[in-house]
Structure formats: C-alpha cells, structure tokens
C-alpha cells in the first residue's frame, strides 16, 4: 500500500468519525465516547498509549500493530471531538520535516 492510500485511510476514518459523533450512542462507539465527554475520550487516548508502550516492550509485533491502530483511532476521535482537522496535524508534521528533533523541541521551550 502506498503513502497516498494510507492517507486516504486516515481521511476516510476522519470522515467516518465526524459522522458518528452525531450518531446515537446506542449504535456507535464513537457517539458513545462523545456522549461521555472530552475527559473520557482523553482518558481512552492515554489508556491506548499505555497499551501501545506495553505491547512494544513485550516484543509482540501483532499486538503492537493492534494497539497502535487503537491509539491512532482514539487520537482521531479526540481530534474530531475538539474539531481539529487531521490536515492541521499533518501540516505541523510537514513544518517539522527536516528539522532536528532536538532543535524543534528547544524552539518550543524558548
């Protein structure tokens, strides 16, 4: 699968999440999270991040892939909840491209 196809996957996911935020909590997991509020969604992102770290340390690639997918999904739900378009995040990554991670981090603390 090429880069564009993967971006299409994220774009489709973003669209689906936006639609499901307005759905019934009885029929949609995203709507159920939305109904529980921002704090619950943020908590889920934290839980999935922790599970991703645990899977990485355990060395099971399949588990890591699954947890990474869960993390990306929940992060996109959080972005959708806050109405932050994925394009904004991608633009920030583009801005950082070619910049040393150490230099970029230092510029944020200056």
ChimeraX attribute file (.defattr): number of C-alpha atoms within 10 A of each C-alpha:
attribute: neighborCount
match mode: 1-to-1
recipient: residues
	/A:1	5
	/A:2	6
	/A:3	8
	/A:4	9
	/A:5	10
	/A:6	11
	/A:7	11
	/A:8	11
	/A:9	12
	/A:10	16
	/A:11	15
	/A:12	12
	/A:13	15
	/A:14	19
	/A:15	12
	/A:16	13
	/A:17	24
	/A:18	19
	/A:19	13
	/A:20	19
	/A:21	20
	/A:22	14
	/A:23	17
	/A:24	14
	/A:25	16
	/A:26	8
	/A:27	10
	/A:28	15
	/A:29	15
	/A:30	26
	/A:31	21
	/A:32	18
	/A:33	21
	/A:34	23
	/A:35	16
	/A:36	12
	/A:37	12
	/A:38	15
	/A:39	12
	/A:40	14
	/A:41	22
	/A:42	18
	/A:43	13
	/A:44	19
	/A:45	21
	/A:46	15
	/A:47	15
	/A:48	21
	/A:49	19
	/A:50	14
	/A:51	19
	/A:52	21
	/A:53	14
	/A:54	15
	/A:55	19
	/A:56	17
	/A:57	11
	/A:58	11
	/A:59	10
	/A:60	11
	/A:61	12
	/A:62	11
	/A:63	16
	/A:64	19
	/A:65	14
	/A:66	13
	/A:67	21
	/A:68	19
	/A:69	14
	/A:70	19
	/A:71	21
	/A:72	15
	/A:73	19
	/A:74	24
	/A:75	19
	/A:76	22
	/A:77	28
	/A:78	24
	/A:79	19
	/A:80	20
	/A:81	19
	/A:82	10
	/A:83	11
	/A:84	12
	/A:85	13
	/A:86	15
	/A:87	10
	/A:88	10
	/A:89	12
	/A:90	11
	/A:91	11
	/A:92	11
	/A:93	11
	/A:94	11
	/A:95	10
	/A:96	13
	/A:97	11
	/A:98	9
	/A:99	11
	/A:100	10
	/A:101	11
	/A:102	8
	/A:103	10
	/A:104	13
	/A:105	11
	/A:106	10
	/A:107	9
	/A:108	7
	/A:109	6
	/A:110	5
